[in-house]
Amino acid sequence: MLAAQQWAMVIAISLLAGLDRTALAQTLLSRPLVCACATGLVLGNFSVAFQVGLLLELLWLMRLPVGAAVAPDDTQAAIAAVLVLRVYSGPGADSALLLALVVLVVAILAEAGKCCDIWARHINERLFIQADPAHSHGGLPSITACNNCGLAVFALASLLSLTLITATTVALIHIGAVIIADISLVHPAWLYLPYVLVGVAAVLVALNMGRRMVLLFAGSYLLALVVLELC
């Protein structure tokens, strides 16, 4: 179980990293590698957090929340993955396959976390519209109040995204825990397959090959399976 101080630190990292994505300083704290390692330092599982950060950083290296573009919520996904791996206990909890499975689940759920970011932007659009008449009637203090409300909305969206991704990941991991343990015993070489696939996916994204990427990725996936079976 985590101490109250650790929970408070995780929430603080979630808030600061969430704001750092677009709303505040943009110091790269929001990058998966950085926020995952920071969470790992707080929770005492830095080595696992470093692996999580590396994998997710590779997946989303080219997906940045620039301008109006809304990228998957890789920030909260990375924090959630480290948190789940720290608090989870059950069959296969120490398995490398569990780490890969958690990374896979949070990578998918990051798209759902993006909805929280979109919701925050819609709210802030309304605040922006209200800022002009607020300036006419109340001056600078009213605009400052609107800006602070916008920051609070982004912070709330970060916590909602973290809660959604963490809760869903824990539920799915509990369901698949027995399967994880069986695979790790019967096919131990498969433990390393997700890492190979993440690397292949990162290379294909960087190449920007369009529709051909699907066929190439599928071929690489099958080739990796054959190589692992032969080994």
MARNU-833096 format. One record per residue: residue in three letters; x, y, z of N, C-alpha, C in turn; residue number from 1. Coordinates in pm, 1 decimal, always signed. Layout:
residues N
resn|n_px|n_py|n_pz|ca_px|ca_py|ca_pz|c_px|c_py|c_pz|resi
ALA|X|Y|Z|X|Y|Z|X|Y|Z|NUM
...
end
This chain:
residues 231
resn|n_px|n_py|n_pz|ca_px|ca_py|ca_pz|c_px|c_py|c_pz|resi
MET|+83.4|-120.0|+0.0|+0.0|+0.0|+0.0|+87.5|+125.9|+0.0|1
LEU|+37.0|+228.3|-65.7|+111.0|+353.7|-71.6|+74.4|+442.8|+45.7|2
ALA|+172.5|+518.3|+92.6|+148.0|+613.7|+199.3|+75.7|+735.6|+142.4|3
ALA|+11.5|+809.7|+233.2|-62.9|+928.8|+190.4|+29.8|+1029.9|+123.7|4
GLN|+153.0|+1039.3|+173.9|+249.0|+1132.5|+115.2|+282.9|+1094.0|-28.3|5
GLN|+294.1|+963.6|-55.1|+323.7|+918.3|-191.1|+208.0|+948.1|-285.1|6
TRP|+83.7|+924.8|-238.4|-32.7|+959.3|-319.7|-33.6|+1107.9|-351.9|7
ALA|-2.5|+1190.0|-251.8|-0.9|+1335.2|-272.2|+104.9|+1375.1|-375.2|8
MET|+221.5|+1309.9|-370.0|+327.4|+1340.2|-465.0|+290.7|+1297.4|-606.3|9
VAL|+225.0|+1181.8|-618.9|+181.2|+1135.9|-751.7|+79.2|+1233.7|-810.0|10
ILE|-14.2|+1278.5|-727.4|-114.3|+1375.3|-774.0|-46.1|+1505.7|-815.6|11
ALA|+53.2|+1549.0|-737.3|+125.0|+1672.1|-771.2|+197.7|+1657.8|-905.0|12
ILE|+262.3|+1543.8|-925.7|+331.0|+1520.1|-1053.4|+231.0|+1517.3|-1168.2|13
SER|+115.9|+1454.2|-1145.1|+12.2|+1448.6|-1248.0|-35.9|+1588.1|-1286.3|14
LEU|-59.3|+1672.0|-1185.9|-106.8|+1808.4|-1211.2|-1.7|+1891.8|-1284.5|15
LEU|+120.6|+1889.6|-1233.8|+226.6|+1971.5|-1293.5|+259.4|+1924.5|-1434.9|16
ALA|+268.7|+1792.8|-1452.8|+299.9|+1739.9|-1586.0|+185.2|+1764.8|-1683.1|17
GLY|+60.2|+1751.7|-1633.9|-54.8|+1778.8|-1719.4|-59.0|+1923.6|-1765.5|18
LEU|-30.3|+2016.3|-1675.9|-26.8|+2157.7|-1713.0|+91.4|+2188.0|-1804.3|19
ASP|+199.1|+2115.0|-1786.4|+320.4|+2139.3|-1864.4|+302.8|+2102.1|-2011.4|20
ARG|+202.9|+2019.2|-2043.0|+183.0|+1976.5|-2181.9|+157.2|+2095.9|-2273.6|21
THR|+63.3|+2180.5|-2237.0|+29.2|+2294.2|-2322.9|-1.3|+2422.7|-2246.0|22
ALA|-45.4|+2411.6|-2121.5|-102.3|+2526.4|-2052.5|-1.1|+2610.1|-1976.0|23
LEU|+113.0|+2552.3|-1940.3|+201.3|+2624.4|-1850.3|+341.1|+2637.2|-1908.6|24
ALA|+441.2|+2587.9|-1838.3|+580.4|+2621.0|-1870.6|+636.9|+2543.3|-1988.8|25
GLN|+588.4|+2422.0|-2013.6|+640.3|+2334.3|-2118.4|+790.4|+2310.4|-2100.9|26
THR|+823.6|+2253.0|-1987.6|+963.6|+2225.2|-1952.1|+1004.2|+2081.7|-1984.7|27
LEU|+919.0|+2007.8|-2057.0|+939.0|+1866.7|-2091.5|+913.4|+1772.6|-1974.4|28
LEU|+861.4|+1824.1|-1863.8|+819.1|+1737.0|-1754.9|+707.7|+1643.6|-1801.0|29
SER|+631.6|+1687.9|-1900.5|+517.8|+1609.3|-1948.1|+559.7|+1492.3|-2037.4|30
ARG|+684.8|+1487.6|-2081.3|+728.1|+1377.7|-2165.7|+723.9|+1246.9|-2087.0|31
PRO|+683.3|+1135.6|-2150.1|+668.2|+1008.2|-2078.1|+792.7|+965.3|-2001.1|32
LEU|+910.0|+981.0|-2061.5|+1032.8|+938.2|-1994.6|+1057.1|+1017.4|-1866.6|33
VAL|+1030.7|+1148.0|-1871.5|+1058.3|+1235.0|-1756.5|+956.8|+1213.8|-1644.5|34
CYS|+826.9|+1219.7|-1679.0|+725.2|+1207.4|-1573.9|+719.1|+1065.1|-1517.5|35
ALA|+750.6|+964.4|-1599.6|+753.8|+827.1|-1548.2|+867.2|+810.8|-1447.7|36
CYS|+985.0|+863.9|-1479.3|+1097.6|+854.8|-1387.2|+1071.2|+932.6|-1259.1|37
ALA|+1008.2|+1049.4|-1270.9|+974.9|+1127.7|-1151.4|+877.9|+1051.1|-1061.5|38
THR|+779.3|+985.5|-1122.9|+684.7|+904.0|-1045.7|+755.5|+784.9|-982.9|39
GLY|+848.2|+723.4|-1055.7|+923.3|+611.1|-1002.8|+1008.7|+649.6|-883.4|40
LEU|+1066.5|+769.0|-886.0|+1144.8|+816.2|-771.7|+1057.2|+830.2|-647.9|41
VAL|+936.4|+879.7|-667.3|+844.8|+899.4|-554.8|+796.4|+764.8|-499.2|42
LEU|+767.6|+671.1|-589.6|+708.6|+543.6|-548.0|+812.7|+436.3|-514.8|43
GLY|+938.6|+462.6|-545.5|+1042.8|+366.5|-512.2|+1061.1|+254.3|-611.5|44
ASN|+1012.0|+269.2|-733.6|+1033.2|+167.7|-838.8|+1091.4|+234.5|-963.3|45
PHE|+1205.1|+300.6|-944.2|+1263.7|+380.9|-1051.4|+1304.0|+295.9|-1171.3|46
SER|+1361.5|+177.8|-1147.2|+1408.5|+94.9|-1259.1|+1293.4|+55.2|-1350.9|47
VAL|+1180.5|+16.8|-1290.7|+1061.9|-17.4|-1370.0|+1008.5|+106.5|-1440.1|48
ALA|+1005.5|+219.1|-1368.2|+955.9|+344.0|-1426.6|+1041.5|+387.2|-1545.0|49
PHE|+1172.4|+363.9|-1535.6|+1262.1|+399.7|-1645.5|+1230.1|+317.3|-1770.1|50
GLN|+1202.8|+187.9|-1751.9|+1165.5|+103.2|-1865.3|+1033.8|+148.9|-1927.0|51
VAL|+935.6|+180.2|-1841.3|+806.7|+229.8|-1889.9|+825.9|+358.6|-1968.9|52
GLY|+903.9|+449.9|-1913.9|+927.3|+576.9|-1981.8|+993.9|+559.8|-2116.5|53
LEU|+1091.9|+468.6|-2125.0|+1159.8|+445.0|-2252.6|+1064.1|+391.3|-2357.7|54
LEU|+983.0|+293.8|-2319.6|+890.0|+233.2|-2414.8|+787.6|+334.5|-2465.5|55
LEU|+728.4|+410.6|-2372.8|+625.3|+506.3|-2413.0|+684.8|+626.0|-2486.5|56
GLU|+805.5|+663.6|-2450.7|+870.8|+773.8|-2522.8|+894.4|+735.7|-2668.5|57
LEU|+933.7|+609.6|-2691.2|+952.5|+562.8|-2828.6|+821.7|+564.1|-2906.5|58
LEU|+713.1|+523.8|-2840.9|+583.9|+517.2|-2909.3|+534.8|+654.5|-2951.5|59
TRP|+555.8|+755.4|-2866.8|+497.9|+887.1|-2892.9|+602.5|+994.2|-2917.6|60
LEU|+717.5|+953.8|-2967.6|+824.3|+1049.5|-2989.5|+785.6|+1155.2|-3092.9|61
MET|+703.4|+1116.9|-3188.5|+665.0|+1208.8|-3296.4|+525.9|+1268.2|-3276.9|62
ARG|+459.3|+1238.6|-3165.8|+324.0|+1289.5|-3141.4|+330.3|+1396.2|-3032.7|63
LEU|+328.8|+1521.9|-3072.7|+341.8|+1632.6|-2978.4|+213.7|+1716.2|-2979.0|64
PRO|+169.1|+1764.7|-2861.4|+50.1|+1852.0|-2855.0|+84.8|+1994.3|-2895.7|65
VAL|+107.7|+2015.2|-3024.3|+148.6|+2145.3|-3075.6|+28.6|+2215.0|-3137.3|66
GLY|+6.6|+2341.5|-3099.2|-103.8|+2418.6|-3155.3|-237.9|+2355.7|-3124.7|67
ALA|-319.8|+2339.4|-3229.9|-453.4|+2282.3|-3211.6|-452.0|+2129.8|-3212.7|68
ALA|-337.5|+2069.2|-3243.0|-329.2|+1923.7|-3246.1|-339.5|+1867.1|-3104.3|69
VAL|-424.0|+1765.4|-3087.5|-441.9|+1700.9|-2956.7|-380.9|+1561.4|-2966.0|70
ALA|-267.2|+1544.0|-2901.7|-198.3|+1414.7|-2903.1|-256.8|+1323.8|-2795.8|71
PRO|-236.7|+1192.1|-2806.7|-278.0|+1101.6|-2697.9|-215.6|+1145.4|-2566.3|72
ASP|-285.3|+1121.6|-2458.2|-236.8|+1167.2|-2328.0|-125.6|+1075.1|-2278.5|73
ASP|-9.5|+1087.2|-2341.7|+103.9|+1004.4|-2303.4|+154.8|+1036.3|-2163.9|74
THR|+131.7|+1158.6|-2117.8|+178.5|+1199.5|-1985.1|+110.8|+1118.3|-1875.2|75
GLN|-21.9|+1122.7|-1872.3|-95.1|+1050.7|-1768.4|-85.8|+899.2|-1789.0|76
ALA|-69.3|+855.7|-1914.0|-51.9|+712.6|-1939.9|+76.5|+662.0|-1875.8|77
ALA|+184.2|+739.7|-1887.1|+311.6|+699.4|-1827.7|+302.6|+695.8|-1675.4|78
ILE|+241.1|+797.6|-1617.0|+227.3|+802.0|-1471.1|+139.3|+686.6|-1423.5|79
ALA|+30.5|+661.4|-1494.7|-60.3|+552.8|-1457.0|+9.1|+417.6|-1463.7|80
ALA|+91.7|+395.9|-1566.8|+161.6|+268.2|-1580.9|+254.2|+243.0|-1462.5|81
VAL|+330.0|+344.7|-1423.9|+421.3|+330.2|-1309.6|+342.4|+306.1|-1181.2|82
LEU|+231.7|+377.9|-1166.0|+148.4|+363.1|-1046.2|+88.6|+222.8|-1038.0|83
VAL|+37.7|+172.1|-1149.1|-22.3|+38.2|-1150.2|+81.7|-68.6|-1117.2|84
LEU|+199.8|-57.3|-1176.2|+304.8|-155.0|-1151.0|+355.1|-149.9|-1007.5|85
ARG|+335.7|-36.5|-940.7|+378.2|-23.9|-800.8|+275.9|-83.1|-703.7|86
VAL|+147.8|-60.2|-730.7|+46.1|-101.0|-633.2|-11.3|-239.4|-663.1|87
TYR|+12.5|-292.1|-784.5|-50.5|-417.1|-821.5|+16.7|-534.4|-750.9|88
SER|-64.1|-628.0|-706.8|-12.2|-752.7|-650.2|-103.3|-865.3|-695.6|89
GLY|-43.7|-974.4|-738.3|-122.2|-1086.8|-786.3|-36.1|-1179.0|-868.6|90
PRO|-96.1|-1281.8|-930.1|-19.3|-1376.0|-1012.9|+51.0|-1304.4|-1127.0|91
GLY|+177.0|-1331.5|-1144.0|+251.3|-1270.4|-1253.8|+289.3|-1127.6|-1230.6|92
ALA|+281.5|-1079.6|-1106.0|+306.1|-938.6|-1079.0|+450.1|-898.5|-1106.6|93
ASP|+544.2|-993.2|-1093.7|+684.9|-961.8|-1114.6|+730.9|-994.6|-1255.8|94
SER|+639.3|-1029.5|-1341.9|+675.0|-1072.3|-1475.6|+705.7|-953.7|-1565.5|95
ALA|+806.7|-973.4|-1654.0|+837.0|-871.9|-1754.2|+720.8|-857.1|-1851.4|96
LEU|+646.0|-966.4|-1871.2|+530.1|-959.5|-1959.0|+422.6|-868.7|-1900.6|97
LEU|+411.6|-866.2|-1768.5|+315.4|-776.7|-1704.6|+348.3|-631.6|-1735.9|98
LEU|+476.5|-597.8|-1727.9|+517.7|-461.2|-1760.8|+480.2|-426.9|-1904.8|99
ALA|+508.8|-520.1|-1996.6|+475.7|-495.7|-2136.8|+325.0|-484.5|-2157.0|100
LEU|+247.6|-566.9|-2084.1|+102.5|-562.2|-2097.9|+46.4|-430.5|-2044.6|101
VAL|+99.3|-384.9|-1931.8|+55.5|-256.3|-1876.7|+85.4|-143.7|-1974.3|102
VAL|+203.9|-146.8|-2033.1|+240.2|-44.6|-2131.6|+145.3|-48.4|-2250.5|103
LEU|+111.4|-169.4|-2296.1|+19.8|-183.4|-2408.9|-117.8|-127.2|-2375.3|104
VAL|-167.4|-159.3|-2255.9|-301.1|-112.7|-2215.9|-305.0|+38.9|-2203.0|105
VAL|-205.5|+97.7|-2136.0|-207.6|+243.4|-2118.0|-187.0|+314.9|-2251.2|106
ALA|-114.0|+250.5|-2343.7|-96.2|+311.6|-2475.3|-229.5|+323.3|-2548.8|107
ILE|-314.6|+223.1|-2532.4|-447.6|+226.9|-2593.9|-536.7|+327.4|-2521.7|108
LEU|-531.3|+324.8|-2389.0|-616.9|+412.8|-2309.6|-575.8|+559.3|-2319.4|109
ALA|-454.0|+585.4|-2366.1|-410.8|+723.8|-2384.1|-500.8|+797.7|-2482.1|110
GLU|-558.3|+721.9|-2576.4|-653.3|+783.5|-2670.2|-779.7|+827.5|-2597.5|111
ALA|-823.3|+748.0|-2497.9|-939.1|+788.2|-2417.8|-905.5|+908.1|-2329.2|112
GLY|-780.6|+909.3|-2277.5|-737.9|+1023.4|-2197.7|-736.1|+1151.9|-2277.4|113
LYS|-716.5|+1139.2|-2408.6|-718.3|+1257.5|-2495.1|-853.0|+1328.2|-2490.2|114
CYS|-959.3|+1252.9|-2464.7|-1093.6|+1312.7|-2456.1|-1102.1|+1413.8|-2342.2|115
CYS|-1030.8|+1387.4|-2232.9|-1029.1|+1482.1|-2120.8|-963.2|+1613.1|-2162.7|116
ASP|-856.6|+1602.1|-2242.4|-788.8|+1721.3|-2291.8|-879.6|+1800.8|-2384.6|117
ILE|-952.6|+1730.8|-2471.0|-1045.7|+1798.0|-2562.7|-1156.2|+1867.8|-2484.6|118
TRP|-1207.3|+1800.7|-2380.1|-1309.8|+1861.1|-2294.9|-1257.8|+1989.7|-2231.1|119
ALA|-1134.8|+1987.0|-2181.9|-1076.2|+2105.4|-2119.3|-1062.6|+2219.3|-2219.7|120
ARG|-1027.4|+2187.8|-2342.4|-1011.9|+2292.2|-2443.4|-1145.8|+2356.1|-2479.3|121
HIS|-1250.6|+2275.0|-2482.5|-1383.5|+2331.6|-2510.5|-1426.2|+2426.8|-2398.7|122
ILE|-1400.8|+2387.7|-2274.4|-1434.5|+2475.6|-2161.2|-1354.8|+2605.3|-2170.0|123
ASN|-1227.9|+2594.6|-2203.5|-1143.0|+2713.2|-2209.1|-1176.9|+2804.2|-2326.6|124
GLU|-1235.4|+2747.8|-2431.9|-1284.0|+2832.1|-2541.2|-1395.2|+2924.7|-2492.0|125
ARG|-1482.9|+2870.8|-2407.8|-1588.9|+2953.9|-2350.7|-1531.7|+3060.5|-2258.0|126
LEU|-1429.7|+3023.6|-2182.5|-1365.7|+3121.0|-2094.4|-1299.1|+3231.8|-2174.9|127
PHE|-1242.9|+3195.7|-2290.0|-1180.4|+3295.5|-2376.0|-1284.2|+3394.4|-2430.1|128
ILE|-1400.0|+3340.5|-2466.3|-1507.9|+3427.4|-2516.3|-1554.5|+3522.3|-2406.2|129
GLN|-1555.2|+3473.2|-2282.6|-1598.1|+3556.5|-2170.7|-1493.1|+3658.7|-2129.8|130
ALA|-1368.8|+3639.3|-2173.7|-1260.9|+3727.4|-2129.1|-1274.3|+3867.9|-2184.7|131
ASP|-1326.2|+3883.3|-2307.5|-1336.9|+4016.1|-2368.6|-1435.1|+4106.2|-2293.7|132
PRO|-1560.6|+4061.7|-2271.6|-1649.4|+4147.0|-2192.0|-1601.4|+4163.0|-2047.9|133
ALA|-1532.0|+4062.1|-1995.5|-1479.2|+4074.2|-1859.6|-1375.6|+4185.2|-1852.7|134
HIS|-1296.7|+4199.8|-1959.1|-1197.0|+4306.8|-1962.4|-1264.6|+4443.2|-1966.2|135
SER|-1374.8|+4453.0|-2038.6|-1444.8|+4580.3|-2050.1|-1505.3|+4624.6|-1917.1|136
HIS|-1550.3|+4529.5|-1837.5|-1618.5|+4563.7|-1712.6|-1526.7|+4555.9|-1591.1|137
GLY|-1439.3|+4459.5|-1587.9|-1361.7|+4440.3|-1465.6|-1213.8|+4463.5|-1479.3|138
GLY|-1163.9|+4484.4|-1601.4|-1022.7|+4509.4|-1620.6|-937.5|+4385.2|-1606.4|139
LEU|-810.1|+4406.4|-1575.3|-711.8|+4298.8|-1569.5|-745.0|+4190.5|-1466.9|140
PRO|-796.9|+4224.2|-1347.8|-828.6|+4117.3|-1251.6|-927.3|+4014.0|-1305.9|141
SER|-1023.1|+4058.1|-1386.4|-1120.8|+3965.1|-1442.9|-1055.8|+3872.0|-1544.1|142
ILE|-963.6|+3924.6|-1624.8|-893.1|+3841.0|-1720.7|-804.0|+3741.0|-1647.8|143
THR|-739.7|+3785.4|-1542.3|-656.0|+3695.3|-1462.5|-739.0|+3582.4|-1403.4|144
ALA|-861.5|+3616.7|-1358.0|-949.6|+3514.4|-1301.7|-987.2|+3411.5|-1408.1|145
CYS|-1015.5|+3457.1|-1530.3|-1047.8|+3364.4|-1639.3|-928.0|+3274.6|-1671.1|146
ASN|-808.1|+3331.9|-1670.2|-688.6|+3253.3|-1697.9|-665.5|+3147.3|-1589.9|147
ASN|-686.2|+3184.9|-1464.5|-669.8|+3089.5|-1354.8|-773.1|+2977.3|-1363.5|148
CYS|-893.8|+3012.0|-1405.1|-997.5|+2909.9|-1423.8|-957.4|+2812.6|-1534.4|149
GLY|-897.1|+2866.9|-1641.4|-851.0|+2781.1|-1749.5|-743.7|+2683.7|-1703.5|150
LEU|-650.5|+2730.3|-1620.7|-547.1|+2642.2|-1566.5|-608.8|+2534.7|-1477.5|151
ALA|-709.9|+2575.1|-1397.6|-776.4|+2478.6|-1309.4|-848.5|+2371.6|-1391.2|152
VAL|-905.7|+2409.2|-1504.7|-974.5|+2312.2|-1590.6|-875.2|+2211.7|-1647.4|153
PHE|-759.5|+2259.3|-1693.2|-657.2|+2168.1|-1744.5|-606.7|+2074.8|-1634.4|154
ALA|-591.4|+2127.6|-1513.9|-546.2|+2044.8|-1402.1|-648.9|+1936.1|-1370.2|155
LEU|-777.4|+1973.1|-1369.4|-883.7|+1875.5|-1343.7|-887.2|+1769.1|-1452.8|156
ALA|-868.2|+1810.8|-1577.1|-866.2|+1715.4|-1687.9|-751.2|+1615.8|-1672.2|157
SER|-637.1|+1661.9|-1621.2|-523.6|+1573.1|-1599.1|-557.0|+1466.2|-1495.6|158
LEU|-619.3|+1507.5|-1385.1|-656.1|+1411.9|-1281.0|-761.6|+1313.5|-1329.8|159
LEU|-858.2|+1362.6|-1408.1|-960.0|+1273.4|-1463.3|-897.3|+1169.8|-1556.6|160
SER|-803.9|+1213.9|-1639.4|-736.6|+1123.0|-1731.5|-656.2|+1018.2|-1654.5|161
LEU|-583.1|+1061.4|-1552.3|-504.5|+967.8|-1472.0|-594.1|+865.6|-1403.8|162
THR|-705.2|+911.8|-1347.5|-798.4|+821.5|-1279.7|-858.2|+720.6|-1376.7|163
LEU|-900.3|+768.7|-1493.5|-959.8|+681.0|-1595.1|-861.5|+574.2|-1640.9|164
ILE|-740.2|+615.0|-1675.5|-641.4|+520.7|-1727.3|-599.3|+421.6|-1619.6|165
THR|-577.4|+470.1|-1497.5|-532.6|+382.2|-1388.9|-638.6|+278.8|-1352.7|166
ALA|-762.1|+324.5|-1333.7|-869.5|+234.0|-1292.8|-896.4|+127.7|-1399.0|167
THR|-899.8|+168.0|-1524.4|-925.7|+72.7|-1632.1|-811.0|-26.9|-1647.4|168
THR|-688.0|+20.6|-1633.7|-572.6|-67.8|-1644.8|-572.2|-171.6|-1533.4|169
VAL|-599.7|-129.6|-1409.2|-604.0|-223.3|-1296.9|-710.1|-329.8|-1320.0|170
ALA|-827.2|-288.4|-1368.7|-934.9|-383.6|-1393.7|-894.3|-486.4|-1499.2|171
LEU|-832.3|-440.4|-1607.0|-792.5|-531.5|-1713.8|-679.2|-623.9|-1670.3|172
ILE|-586.3|-571.9|-1590.2|-475.0|-654.1|-1543.7|-524.1|-763.9|-1450.7|173
HIS|-620.3|-732.9|-1364.4|-675.2|-834.9|-1275.4|-742.1|-946.5|-1356.0|174
ILE|-809.0|-908.0|-1464.2|-876.0|-1007.8|-1547.5|-774.3|-1098.1|-1616.5|175
GLY|-663.7|-1039.7|-1664.0|-567.6|-1117.8|-1740.9|-448.5|-1167.7|-1663.0|176
ALA|-451.8|-1157.7|-1528.2|-334.8|-1195.2|-1448.1|-299.0|-1343.5|-1464.0|177
VAL|-397.9|-1429.9|-1463.1|-371.8|-1573.8|-1475.1|-312.6|-1606.0|-1612.3|178
ILE|-364.7|-1542.9|-1715.2|-313.5|-1565.0|-1850.5|-167.3|-1522.0|-1859.1|179
ILE|-135.9|-1410.8|-1793.2|+2.2|-1361.3|-1793.3|+95.6|-1463.9|-1732.4|180
ALA|+54.9|-1519.8|-1618.4|+138.4|-1618.1|-1549.9|+159.5|-1742.9|-1636.5|181
ASP|+54.2|-1788.3|-1704.5|+65.0|-1908.0|-1788.8|+160.3|-1885.6|-1906.2|182
ILE|+147.7|-1768.5|-1970.6|+233.2|-1738.7|-2085.2|+379.4|-1730.9|-2043.2|183
SER|+404.4|-1668.0|-1927.3|+542.7|-1653.1|-1880.6|+606.7|-1787.3|-1849.5|184
LEU|+525.7|-1887.9|-1813.6|+579.6|-2020.5|-1783.3|+596.3|-2105.9|-1909.2|185
VAL|+497.5|-2100.2|-1998.4|+499.1|-2186.0|-2117.1|+587.9|-2129.1|-2226.5|186
HIS|+581.9|-1996.9|-2249.5|+659.4|-1933.6|-2357.0|+740.5|-1817.4|-2299.1|187
PRO|+847.0|-1844.6|-2226.2|+924.4|-1736.0|-2164.1|+987.0|-1641.0|-2265.4|188
ALA|+1015.6|-1690.6|-2387.5|+1075.5|-1602.5|-2488.5|+980.2|-1491.7|-2530.7|189
TRP|+849.3|-1514.7|-2515.9|+751.4|-1414.1|-2554.5|+756.7|-1291.7|-2463.9|190
LEU|+823.4|-1304.5|-2349.5|+833.7|-1190.3|-2259.5|+902.2|-1072.5|-2327.3|191
TYR|+990.1|-1102.1|-2422.4|+1067.2|-996.5|-2486.7|+1004.3|-948.1|-2616.8|192
LEU|+899.4|-1016.0|-2661.9|+836.3|-979.3|-2788.1|+779.5|-837.2|-2788.8|193
PRO|+707.6|-794.1|-2683.7|+653.6|-657.6|-2687.0|+761.1|-551.0|-2702.9|194
TYR|+879.8|-573.3|-2645.7|+986.5|-475.3|-2658.2|+1034.6|-464.7|-2802.6|195
VAL|+1042.7|-580.5|-2869.5|+1079.8|-580.3|-3010.9|+975.7|-505.3|-3093.3|196
LEU|+849.0|-529.7|-3064.0|+740.9|-466.7|-3139.8|+736.9|-316.5|-3119.5|197
VAL|+762.5|-271.9|-2996.7|+764.7|-128.0|-2970.5|+876.2|-62.1|-3051.7|198
GLY|+992.1|-126.4|-3055.3|+1101.1|-71.4|-3134.2|+1067.2|-65.4|-3282.1|199
VAL|+1007.4|-172.0|-3334.2|+967.6|-174.8|-3475.1|+863.6|-65.8|-3503.8|200
ALA|+765.3|-52.8|-3414.3|+661.3|+48.7|-3432.9|+720.3|+188.9|-3432.7|201
ALA|+816.5|+214.6|-3343.4|+879.1|+346.4|-3336.5|+954.0|+378.9|-3465.4|202
VAL|+1024.1|+280.2|-3520.0|+1097.3|+300.8|-3645.5|+1000.6|+328.6|-3760.2|203
LEU|+890.4|+252.6|-3766.2|+794.2|+270.2|-3875.1|+726.4|+405.9|-3868.5|204
VAL|+696.0|+451.7|-3748.4|+635.6|+585.2|-3733.5|+732.8|+692.2|-3781.0|205
ALA|+859.9|+677.8|-3744.8|+959.9|+775.4|-3786.3|+976.4|+777.3|-3938.6|206
LEU|+960.4|+660.4|-4003.3|+972.6|+653.1|-4148.5|+854.1|+716.6|-4220.0|207
ASN|+738.8|+725.0|-4149.5|+618.6|+788.7|-4205.8|+581.1|+726.7|-4340.0|208
MET|+554.4|+598.2|-4339.0|+532.6|+523.4|-4462.8|+386.3|+513.8|-4504.7|209
GLY|+295.8|+570.9|-4427.0|+155.8|+570.6|-4466.6|+92.5|+433.0|-4459.9|210
ARG|+14.5|+397.3|-4562.1|-59.9|+270.9|-4561.0|+31.2|+149.2|-4565.4|211
ARG|+148.2|+163.7|-4627.6|+239.9|+50.3|-4633.9|+289.3|+9.2|-4496.3|212
MET|+276.0|+100.1|-4399.3|+323.1|+71.0|-4264.6|+251.5|-50.0|-4205.8|213
VAL|+122.2|-65.0|-4236.3|+44.3|-174.7|-4179.6|+101.4|-308.8|-4223.8|214
LEU|+127.2|-322.8|-4353.4|+181.5|-448.2|-4405.3|+321.3|-474.0|-4351.2|215
LEU|+403.4|-369.5|-4346.3|+539.7|-386.8|-4298.2|+541.6|-423.1|-4150.0|216
PHE|+453.7|-360.2|-4073.7|+447.6|-390.7|-3931.0|+399.8|-533.7|-3908.2|217
ALA|+298.6|-576.6|-3986.8|+248.8|-713.3|-3973.3|+358.0|-814.1|-4009.2|218
GLY|+434.1|-784.9|-4115.1|+543.1|-873.7|-4152.8|+651.3|-878.9|-4045.2|219
SER|+682.8|-764.1|-3987.9|+782.6|-758.5|-3881.2|+734.3|-834.9|-3758.6|220
TYR|+606.0|-824.8|-3731.4|+547.5|-896.2|-3616.8|+563.1|-1047.4|-3635.5|221
LEU|+527.2|-1097.1|-3753.8|+538.4|-1240.8|-3781.0|+684.0|-1286.9|-3780.0|222
LEU|+771.9|-1203.0|-3833.1|+914.1|-1237.9|-3833.9|+968.0|-1248.3|-3691.8|223
ALA|+925.2|-1155.7|-3605.4|+968.8|-1160.3|-3466.1|+920.2|-1286.8|-3396.9|224
LEU|+795.7|-1326.6|-3427.8|+742.9|-1450.9|-3369.5|+824.7|-1572.7|-3413.6|225
VAL|+856.9|-1577.6|-3542.0|+934.7|-1690.0|-3593.2|+1072.4|-1694.3|-3528.7|226
VAL|+1138.5|-1578.7|-3516.4|+1271.4|-1574.0|-3457.4|+1268.7|-1620.8|-3312.8|227
LEU|+1167.3|-1575.7|-3236.6|+1157.2|-1614.2|-3096.7|+1126.6|-1763.4|-3080.9|228
GLU|+1047.2|-1817.3|-3171.9|+1017.5|-1959.5|-3167.1|+1141.3|-2042.7|-3196.5|229
LEU|+1220.6|-1999.4|-3293.4|+1343.0|-2070.7|-3329.1|+1446.1|-2064.7|-3216.9|230
CYS|+1444.0|-1954.0|-3143.2|+1537.4|-1941.7|-3030.3|+1493.7|-2028.4|-2914.2|231
end
